[in-house]
Amino acid sequence: MLHFDSTHLKLLAAVARTGSVSKAAEEVHLAVSSASARLKELEERLGVALFERHGRGMRLTPAGQASERYARAMMLEAADWEEEIRRFKSTAGRVVRAATLPNAMATCLPDDVSRFLTVHPEIQVSIQSFGRAEPMLEAVLAGDADLGVTTWPGSFPGLVCAVYWSLELAAFMSPESALARRLQGRTEVDAAELVDEDCIALDPGAALQHMIDESLSAKGCTLKVKLRTQNYADALHFAATGTGFAILPVKAFGAVGHVFSVPLANEWAKRRLRIWHRPTLRSPDCRTLIDFLAAAARSPQTAAAAEPQALAAS
């Protein structure tokens, strides 16, 4: 009989998706050396090579592809088993574990969850924040979270999603800045027009900053970073003082008196938050929360009366 643990399964799935041991090791919270040793151990136990090593990373062999399918299936079964057991415990069965990125927490999720808890006081919600979308979605897939909220643009194997709020980005700056005077009267601005201006950026590891940098890089542009900070509120504060402009979600701040903002015209700056989860929801409370959030995005007034709906894969 084969012997392996959940870390082996998570690591195999992560390497298969990222093509990189270092990226996979970061996602499963292992040192790269430990991750490499575990992969070698798994190959030795199975008696076959799971990956082909090449200059750009790792590719699955046919045996690796088959193993990765079974690994994902076992993770799903284990997560369903754990969820089923949690329902028999006195209070744990009433806790919904939500995972999210800063963009959702800075915009719509706190208000919507607060309204949900008012309507459903018998249910508890635990929120865990992640810096990047990939490890967050892996946590949902592995059953470490019941749902995840992110603007992840494509599909994610093993998960389906419900549409949530739209998320549009804007350039925030001091109303007294030369840039604000130049953009006065504009309804939107292309981000490429801003690359020569001092910018207040988030840390490179932040999901939003990573998306902004990659989108601009694809057009041959790079931001002129004057200062980096870890959160949206600090970035807005520095922008308001005239240190530079910051690219942030419009809904995070709305109509703030001490800053001037112009929406970005770029397609990549107009995104949609989605609520990701496994196709089979063992927890009725999780289904109730997903339905409530999806209804809140359609109409906040009807969220309390949210009815179960079909959730489509993205």
C-alpha positions in Angstrom: 0.0 0.0 0.0 1.2 3.5 -0.8 2.0 5.8 2.1 1.8 9.6 1.7 0.2 12.6 3.4 -1.8 15.6 2.4 1.4 17.7 1.9 2.5 15.3 -0.8 -0.8 15.7 -2.6 -0.9 19.5 -2.2 2.7 19.8 -3.4 2.1 17.5 -6.4 -1.0 19.6 -7.5 0.9 22.9 -6.9 3.9 21.9 -9.0 1.7 20.6 -11.7 -0.1 23.9 -11.9 2.9 26.3 -11.5 5.6 24.2 -13.2 8.0 25.4 -10.4 9.2 23.7 -7.2 10.0 27.1 -5.6 6.5 28.5 -6.3 4.8 25.3 -5.2 7.0 25.2 -2.0 5.9 28.8 -1.2 2.2 27.8 -1.6 2.4 24.8 0.7 4.7 26.6 3.2 7.8 24.4 2.7 11.4 25.3 2.1 12.4 24.6 -1.5 14.8 21.9 -0.3 12.1 20.1 1.7 9.7 20.3 -1.3 12.3 18.8 -3.6 13.0 16.0 -1.1 9.2 15.2 -0.7 8.7 15.1 -4.5 11.7 12.7 -4.9 10.3 10.6 -2.0 6.9 10.4 -3.7 8.5 9.4 -7.0 10.5 6.7 -5.3 7.5 5.3 -3.5 5.5 5.2 -6.7 8.4 3.8 -8.7 7.9 6.2 -11.6 9.0 9.7 -12.7 6.2 12.2 -12.2 8.0 15.2 -13.7 10.3 16.0 -16.6 12.9 18.6 -15.5 13.8 21.2 -18.0 15.4 24.7 -18.0 12.1 26.5 -17.5 10.8 24.3 -14.7 9.0 21.0 -14.5 6.4 19.2 -16.7 4.2 16.3 -15.8 5.0 12.9 -17.3 2.0 10.7 -18.3 2.3 9.0 -14.9 2.5 12.5 -13.3 -0.7 13.5 -15.1 -2.6 10.5 -13.8 -1.2 10.9 -10.3 -2.2 14.6 -10.2 -5.8 13.7 -11.1 -5.9 11.2 -8.3 -4.2 13.6 -5.9 -6.9 16.3 -6.6 -9.7 13.7 -6.2 -8.3 12.6 -2.8 -8.0 16.1 -1.6 -11.6 16.8 -2.5 -12.7 13.6 -0.8 -10.7 14.5 2.3 -12.1 18.0 2.4 -15.7 16.6 2.1 -15.0 14.1 4.9 -13.6 16.9 7.2 -16.6 19.1 6.4 -19.0 16.3 7.2 -17.4 15.6 10.5 -17.4 19.3 11.4 -21.2 19.3 11.1 -21.4 16.7 14.0 -19.4 19.0 16.3 -21.4 21.2 18.7 -20.5 24.6 17.1 -18.0 24.0 14.3 -20.7 23.0 11.9 -22.0 26.6 12.0 -18.7 28.2 11.0 -18.2 29.2 7.3 -14.5 29.7 6.5 -14.0 32.4 3.9 -10.7 33.2 2.2 -10.1 36.5 0.4 -7.6 39.0 -0.9 -7.3 42.7 0.2 -9.3 44.0 -2.8 -12.5 42.3 -1.6 -11.8 43.3 2.1 -11.3 46.9 1.1 -14.4 47.1 -0.9 -17.6 45.1 -0.6 -17.0 42.0 1.5 -17.0 43.4 5.1 -20.4 45.2 4.6 -22.0 42.2 2.9 -20.8 39.8 5.6 -22.0 42.1 8.3 -25.4 42.2 6.8 -25.4 38.4 6.4 -24.5 37.9 10.1 -27.4 40.2 11.0 -29.8 38.1 9.0 -28.3 34.8 10.1 -27.0 35.3 13.7 -26.8 31.5 14.1 -23.9 31.3 11.7 -20.3 32.3 12.3 -17.9 33.4 9.5 -14.2 33.1 9.8 -12.2 35.2 7.3 -8.6 34.5 6.3 -6.6 36.9 4.2 -4.2 35.9 1.5 -1.7 37.9 -0.5 -2.1 36.1 -3.8 -5.0 34.4 -5.6 -3.3 31.0 -6.4 -2.6 29.9 -2.8 -6.0 31.1 -1.8 -7.7 29.0 -4.4 -5.5 26.0 -3.6 -6.7 26.4 0.0 -10.3 26.3 -1.1 -9.6 23.2 -3.3 -7.9 21.4 -0.5 -10.8 22.1 1.9 -8.8 24.5 4.1 -11.4 27.2 3.3 -15.0 26.8 2.2 -15.0 29.7 -0.3 -12.7 32.3 -1.7 -13.3 35.7 -3.1 -11.0 37.0 -5.8 -10.8 38.6 -9.3 -9.0 35.5 -10.7 -9.9 35.9 -14.4 -10.1 32.3 -15.8 -11.0 28.9 -14.6 -9.4 26.9 -11.8 -9.4 23.1 -12.0 -11.7 21.6 -9.4 -13.6 24.8 -8.5 -16.6 26.6 -9.7 -17.7 30.2 -9.0 -20.6 32.6 -8.6 -20.4 36.2 -9.9 -19.9 38.9 -7.2 -19.3 42.7 -7.4 -17.5 44.4 -10.2 -14.1 45.9 -9.3 -12.9 49.0 -11.2 -9.5 50.7 -10.6 -8.8 54.4 -10.6 -5.8 56.7 -10.2 -6.0 58.5 -6.8 -3.9 61.7 -6.2 -3.9 65.0 -4.3 -6.4 67.6 -5.8 -3.6 70.2 -5.6 -1.1 68.1 -7.7 -0.1 69.0 -11.2 -1.3 65.6 -12.4 -4.8 66.3 -11.0 -4.9 69.7 -12.7 -3.9 68.0 -16.0 -6.6 65.4 -15.6 -9.3 67.8 -14.5 -12.5 67.1 -16.5 -11.4 63.7 -17.8 -13.8 60.8 -17.3 -11.0 58.2 -17.5 -7.3 57.9 -18.2 -5.1 55.2 -19.7 -2.5 53.9 -17.3 0.2 54.3 -19.9 -0.3 58.1 -19.6 0.8 57.9 -15.9 4.0 56.0 -16.1 6.2 59.1 -16.0 4.5 60.3 -12.8 5.6 59.4 -9.3 3.6 56.4 -8.1 2.7 55.0 -4.7 2.7 51.3 -5.3 1.8 48.3 -3.1 4.4 45.6 -2.3 5.3 43.5 -5.3 3.9 40.4 -3.6 0.4 41.9 -3.4 -2.1 40.4 -5.9 -3.3 43.8 -7.1 0.2 45.2 -7.7 1.3 42.0 -9.4 -1.7 42.3 -11.9 -1.0 46.0 -12.5 2.7 45.4 -13.1 2.1 42.5 -15.5 -0.6 44.4 -17.4 1.6 47.4 -18.0 4.7 45.2 -18.7 2.7 43.6 -21.6 2.4 47.0 -23.1 6.1 47.8 -22.6 5.4 50.2 -19.7 6.8 50.3 -16.1 5.5 52.4 -13.2 7.9 55.1 -11.8 7.6 53.9 -8.2 8.4 56.6 -5.6 7.2 54.7 -2.5 5.8 51.2 -1.7 3.4 50.4 1.1 1.6 47.3 2.3 -2.1 48.4 2.3 -4.6 50.4 0.4 -5.3 52.9 3.2 -1.6 53.9 3.5 -1.3 54.2 -0.3 -4.3 56.5 -0.3 -2.8 58.6 2.5 0.4 59.1 0.7 -1.4 59.9 -2.6 -3.5 62.5 -0.7 -0.4 64.2 0.6 1.0 64.7 -2.9 3.7 62.1 -2.8 2.4 60.6 -6.0 -0.6 58.8 -7.5 -1.9 55.4 -6.4 -3.9 52.8 -8.4 -6.6 51.4 -6.2 -10.2 50.0 -6.4 -12.8 52.7 -6.8 -15.2 51.0 -4.3 -12.5 51.0 -1.6 -12.9 54.7 -1.0 -15.8 56.0 -3.1 -16.1 59.8 -3.1 -13.3 60.8 -0.7 -13.1 64.5 -0.2 -9.3 64.9 0.3 -8.3 63.1 -2.9 -8.9 63.4 -6.6 -9.5 60.3 -8.6 -10.0 59.3 -12.3 -11.1 55.8 -13.4 -8.6 53.9 -15.6 -9.7 53.2 -19.1 -7.8 50.0 -19.5 -9.7 46.7 -20.0 -7.5 45.0 -17.3 -8.6 47.7 -14.8 -12.3 46.6 -15.0 -12.6 43.3 -13.3 -15.2 41.1 -11.6 -14.9 39.6 -8.2 -16.1 36.0 -8.0 -16.9 33.6 -5.2 -15.0 30.4 -5.7 -15.9 27.0 -4.1 -15.8 23.3 -4.6 -18.7 21.9 -6.8 -20.1 19.9 -3.9 -21.0 21.9 -0.8 -21.5 19.8 2.2 -22.3 22.8 4.4 -25.8 24.3 4.0 -24.4 27.4 5.8 -21.7 27.9 3.1 -24.4 27.7 0.4 -26.5 30.2 2.3 -23.6 32.7 2.5 -22.7 32.2 -1.2 -26.3 32.8 -2.2 -26.5 35.9 0.0 -23.3 37.4 -1.4 -24.2 36.8 -5.0 -27.6 38.4 -4.4 -26.0 41.4 -2.6 -24.0 42.1 -5.8 -27.2 42.0 -7.8 -29.2 44.1 -5.4 -28.2 44.8 -1.7 -31.9 45.1 -0.9 -32.7 41.6 -2.0 -29.8 39.9 -0.4 -31.7 38.9 2.7 -34.2 37.0 0.6 -31.5 35.2 -1.5 -32.7 32.0 -2.9 -30.4 29.0 -3.8 -29.1 29.4 -7.4 -27.1 27.4 -9.9 -23.4 28.3 -9.6 -21.6 28.1 -13.0 -18.0 27.4 -13.6 -16.0 30.4 -14.9 
